[in-house]
Amino acid sequence: MSSIFLRERHRWDVDMRIPPDPCMPVAKSAPLPRTIDAVSRSLAPEKREAFLRALGQAVRGPELDAVFDTWWMEAMFDAVPGRAGRLERTVAGRDLLRLPDTLEEEQS
């Protein structure tokens, strides 16, 4: 069974918008269409070349799907300004949000 069939068969209506950065003012961002053109336009020139090269070398099927999924996420991360600063803060352990340890803790 092809991965395209599985992906279409098990598609959920999910909001593909990037969640807002908790350290930045809240602003809406448009979802990035899952197309080669949209991803290509969203990437910086050096990343665009790597993306197109990876697509050209991937074998049709799961490998091609994985390459596209990886680069689509990369384009989504780059779509919100300040990615380098967010990554730097995360690596340094600054401005992190504490997640609840359990579901009960979240509800209390």
N, C-alpha and C positions, 0 to 999 in steps of 0.2 A: 504494500500500500504506500503510495507516494506521500511525502511529507506535506506537499501542497494540499492533497486531499484531506489529510488529517488536520492540517491547520484550518482549512475552510470548514470542515465538519465540526470542529470543536471550538469555533470562534465564539467569544463572549463579547458582549457590548461593554467595553471598559473604556474609561476615560484615559486617553493616552497623553494627556497633558503632563508636563513636568511639574512636580509639586514645588511650591515656592520655597526658596531658601529661607530658613527661619531667622537668619541674621540680616536679611534684606527686606525692604518694603514689599508688601504683597502686590504682585502685578500678574495679570493673566498672560499666558503665552498660548499661541495657536499650536494645535497639534501638528506634528510633522508627518506628512503623508508617507506611507511605507512604499515609496517608489524610488527607483534608482536615480531618476532626475532630481527628486526632492532632496535625497541624501547628498548627492553630488553637489548641488547648489549650496547646501548648508555647511559643507566642510571647507576649511582653509585650503588654498591651492596645494600645499605639500601633502595634506591628508587626502585630498581628492585624488591625487595621482596614485597614492597607495591603495585607496579604496577601489579605483578602477582596475589597477593591476591585480589586486586580490580577486575581484570578480572575474576577471579574464582568465585566471589560473584555476579557479574552483571548478570542480566537476559538478555537473547538474545533479540535484537531489539534496540530501542532507548537508553535504559540504557547502554547497552554494547557499543554502538557507542559513547556515551558521555564519558564513562570511557576511551576508547581508544583515542579519540580525545584529551582529557585533558592530558594524559600521553605522547602522541606524541608531543604535544606542549612543555611539560616540557622537553622532550629529545631534541627538537630543541633548546630551550633556553640554555640548558646545553652544546650543541655542540660547542658553541662559547666560547673560553676561556675568563675568566674575568667576568663571570656573577655576582658574588658577588659584585665586585667593581662597575659594571654598576648599579645594584640595589641600592647599597648604595648611589651613586651619584644622582640617580633619586629621592629617598626618601628625600635626603637632598636638592633637588632642584638645584643641580650644573650641569653644562655642558648640560643644556637642549637646545633644538632647538626650536625657536619660529616658530609656524605654522601660516600661513596667516589666517586672520579672514574671508576673503571672497575670492572667485575665482578671482574677479577683482584685488584684492590686489596682488595675486600671479602672475598675468599676467603683472602687471605694473612695 
